[in-house]
Amino acid sequence: MDSITQAVLGASVQGALLGRWQGRKALLYGAALGTLPDLDVVIDYGDAVADMTYHRGFSHSLLVTAAASVLLAWLVRRYRPHPGYSAMRLWLCIWLVLTTHILLDAFTTYGTQLFWPLSTPPVAISSIFIIDPLYTIPLLLAVLGGLLFGLLRTGWLRAQSVALLLSSLYLGSTLIGQQMAGQRLEQALAARGIEAESTFVAATPFNTMLWRVMAVDGDDYYEGLVSWFDQRPMELERLPRRASEGQQALEQSPQHARLRWFTNDLLRYDLIDGQWVVTDLRLGMPGYHPFRFALAEQDEHGDVQLISSVEKWPMGRPPLADLLALRDRALSQDRPIAIGRLAGALARAPVSESAD
């Protein structure tokens, strides 16, 4: 999730557990501790693919956070002891702040390596977008209230627990929405006689009313949108993936192998201006996927040369009109979105910002 959400989540957890003794400081300590796992973003892993796929790695491991919580609790108990609460309560607070951070990240689409150092694929439940106001607002209000009016002798201490309960209930509800969308996808695939190799269901930006669904079928994939308010069967658009050709061209690329593992093979391949561009289809929205990489160059004879220093392929942000279109589609099935038109941008070279 975004940094603000992780900060207020950590603040509420520590406020609920230690606010009786630490007061406002509990909120500040919890906010700082709640953002600690994301400091791995400052590490340069060598190229853009490595930076993406090693983020949420060791710092988001259940094993590492458990060990870190023991160490931090021992250090605090040794140098800043407090007679009001036990060492066990202190450890439990630190452990919960760190663990709720990484578990919440696992509910997003990016991919969280909860079981590092095991080589199991990252966990990506994909039931909530990386920014969701309905999850964050209860926590934010409780934390702001505690900071402004104090936790001691006020209702704002209890507000931390109430906010955590409300946000947790909302997070649980996202799983229900995801199940609804998954069932609608299976019905749509069955109606068209498609036996998909894999399927994917994720919340659209900033809400859980509208859901993206995908089904991979060899060199093609099907994509659609489904809302809680839909009355008619879902419509799926067939889009090219070019997996066979792209995977053959990139067979010797370690970055490509890493991306396949990280994304569970939900990749699209485009040959653009002689470069093989690989797109992570899980993140973003149709036509606007933030993680794209040019991994190799191919000449007119079909010879492939891997790119040693991989960088992110330029991809603009969606205009406000497209985000508003998602809102309209969430409210009415009569306002469809041309997924094929939007996704067509993936096969074109980006336009320079200085172009007329």
N, C-alpha and C positions, 0 to 999 in steps of 0.2 A: 504494500500500500504506500501511499504518499507519506512524506516525512511528517506533515502536520498530524495526520491520523495516528501514526505510530507514536508520536510524542504525547498526544492527549490520551492514547490508550495506556501507555506506560505511566503517565501522571495519575490517571484514575485508579489503576491497579495499586500503585504505591500509596496514593491518598487513602484508599479504602482500608489498606492493611496497616499503615504506619502513620496516617494522618493524625490520630489521636495524640501521638507523642511528638511528631515532627512538625505539625501544622502546615503552613504554606510550603515549607521546605520540602515536604514529601512530594508535592506536585512538581516542583522544580527538579528534584532528584530523579523522580520517575520519568519525567519528560526526557532528561538527558540520557538516562539508562535505556529508555525505550528506543532511542535512535542509534544506540551503540552498534548493533549488528550490521547496519547499513554503511558503516565507515569503510567497508571493503571496497567501496566505489573509488577510493583514492588510489588503489593499487593498479598499476599498469601491468597487465598480463602479456603484453607484446603486440597484439593486434586487436581489431574491432571484434572479431568473433570470440577471441579468448576473453576480452573484457566483458562481453555479454554472457558467455556460458560459464564463467567462473564467478560472476556476481551471484550472490545468494548461495555461495558454496560453503566453505568451512565455517564462516561466521554465522550461518543459518542452520548449522547442524545441531540436532538434539543432544548429541554427545558433547559437543564443544560448549554449548550454552549451559549444560548441566555442570561441567567442570568449571566454567567461568563463574557460575553463581556461587559455587563452594569457595573459590579463591576470593572473590569480591566480598562475600560475607565474612570470611576470616580476616581480611584486611580491615574492613570497617569495624568489626568487633575488637580488633587489636588496637587500632589507633583512634577510633571515635566511638567507644562503647557507650551504650545508653542503658541505664538500669530499668527503664520502663518496659522493655520487651526483650524476649529471649533470643538467643542466637538462632534457634529453629525458626522463629517467626521472621527474623531478618533474612535468613536464607530463602525461606519460602517466598517472600516478597520479591527478592532479586530474581529468583528462578522464574516466577510467574511473569514478571515484566519482560524478561528475555524470551521466554517460551511463547507467550501470547503474541509477541512480535512475529516470530518465525511461523507460527501456525496461521496467523492472519495472512501473511504473505503466501502461504500455501493455498489459500482459497482463491488467489488471483490466477491469472493465466501465464505469467512469466515463467515460472518454474523455480521451485525452492528445493535445494538439496538437503532435505531433512536428515537423511541417513548417511551423509558424508562421514567417514572416508569410503564407504561402500560405493561401488560403481553403479548402483541402481539409478534409473532415470529420475530426474527431478519430479517433485510432486507439484501438480498444477490442477487443482480442482476446478478452477475457472468459473466459479459461481458468482464472483463479484468483480467489478471493474476496479482498476487500481485507485481510482478516485470515486467515492460514492458518498454524497452528502448525507444520505439517510443513515448511514453507519456512523459517520463522524460527528454529526451535529449534537446528539445527546452527550457524547463524551466532551466535546468542546465547550458546551454550555456549563456542564458540571465543573470542568476545570477552571473556566473563567470566573464562575461564581465563587469557587473556593479561593482563587487568587485575590479577588476583589473584596470579599467579605470574611475570609478566613474559614478554617475548618473547625476550630475549637469552639464549642458552645453554639454552634449554628447547625442548620439542617444541611449544610453543604458537605459535611462528612458523609452522611447517608446518601447524598446525591451521587457520590462517586459509585457506590454499589448499584444504585438504581440505573445510572447511565450505562454501566457495564452490562446489566441485565437486559436493558432495552436493545443495546447494540448487538449483544449475543443472540437475542431472539430474532432480530432482523437478519443477522448472518445465517442463522438456521433456516429462515424463510427462503433465502436464495437457493438453497438446495431443492426446495419444493418447486420453485420456478424452473430450475434447470431440468428437473425430472419431467415437468410438463412439456418443455421444449423438446427434450429428447424423445418423448413419446410421439409428439407431432411429427418429428423428423422420421421416425421409423414408419409411421403411417404413410408419409409422403413417398418414402423409398419403396415401400411395398406396393403402393398404387401404381408406380412406374416400373415395377419389376427390377429394381436395382439392388444388387447384392454388394454393398459397400465393403471395402477392405477395412476401413476405420471411420469413425464418426467423431464429431467434435461439437460441443455446445458451450457457449460463453455469453456472459452478459455484455450488452452493448455499452458504450461510454456513458458513465454517470448515472446509470439506473439499472434496475432489474425487472422492468416491465417489458422490455423488448430484448429478444435473444437472437444471437447469430448462431446458425447451425451450418455444419459442413459435413460432407460425406466424400471420402476419397474413393475413386474407382479407376485405378491404373493411372493412365496419363491424363485423366480428367478429374475434376472435383465438382461437386454440386454445392451451391451455397444459397441460403435463404434466410428470411427473418420471420420470427413468430412472436406475437404479443399475447398477453393474458386476455386481451379483448377480442382476439380473432374468432370469427364464427365459421369461416370457410376453410377448406383444406389449404395447407401451406403450398406455396409455389417455390420451386427450386430452379435455379439457373445453372446450366452446365458451362463450365469454364475450363480452359486448357491448363494443364499442369506441366506437361512435357517432361515427366519424371524419367522415363526410360532414356531419352537422349541426354538429358542433363546429368543424370547419375553416371552414365557411361563416360561423359566428358570429364567429370570430376572424380573419377574413381580413385585417383592417386592423391586427392586433396585431403590433408588432415583436418582442415577447417570444415570441409564438407562433412566428413565423418562425425566431427564433433557436433555440428548442427543437427544432423539426423538423429543423434542420440538425445540431444537436448530438447528437440521439438517433437519427438516421437514421429518423425518423418512427415510432419505436416508442413511440407515445403513446396514452393512453386519455383519453376525454372524458366528463365527467359533469356534468349540470346539477343542482346541489345548492343548495337554498334560494335559487334565482334567480341562482346564480353558476356560470359555466363553469369547472370545475376540470380542469386538465390534469395527467396523471400520467405520469411517466417509468417505463415498465414494465420497463426493463432492470435497475434496481437494487432490491435488497431481495429479498422473497419474496412469494408470493401473499397479497394483502390488507395487506401492510406494505411500502409503497414510500416511501422517505424524501423523494423530491423530487416534490412536488405543489404546484401553483400555481393560485390563482384569478385568472384573467386578465380576466374581463369579467362584468358583471351584465346579466341579461335580465329585462325586466318581463313582465307578463301578456299584453301585446300583441305580444311577440316582439321588441321593440326592444332593441338591444344597446348597452351603454355600457362602453367599455374602462376597466379599472382602471389608473390612472396609476402608483401606487406599489404594485408587486407584492411580496407577501410569501409565504413558504412556508405552505402549507395545513397546519394541525395534523394530525399523524399519529403515533399512539403506537407504541412499540416492541413487537415481538412478545413475548408472554409466554413464560416458560421452557417451558411445556407444548408450545407450537408448535415451538420449537427442538428439543425432545426428540423430537417427532413426526418431524421431518426425520431425526434419527439413526435412529429405528426404521425409517423408510421406506428409508433407505439400506441397511439390513441385510436387509430382507424386503419383497418385493412384496406379501405378504399383510397388510401394515399400510398401507393406502392413506391418502392425505391428501385431504380434501374441498376441493379447490382452489376450486370454485365457491362454497362457503360462505365461505371466507376472503376471496376476491376480492369477495364481495358487500358487504364493509365499505367498499369504495371508492365506492360509490354513496350512502353515508349521511353525514350531517353528523357531525363528531366530537363526542363527548360531553365536556362540560366536566369537568375534574378535580374540581370542587366539587359536581358533581351527585350526587344520592343514588343 
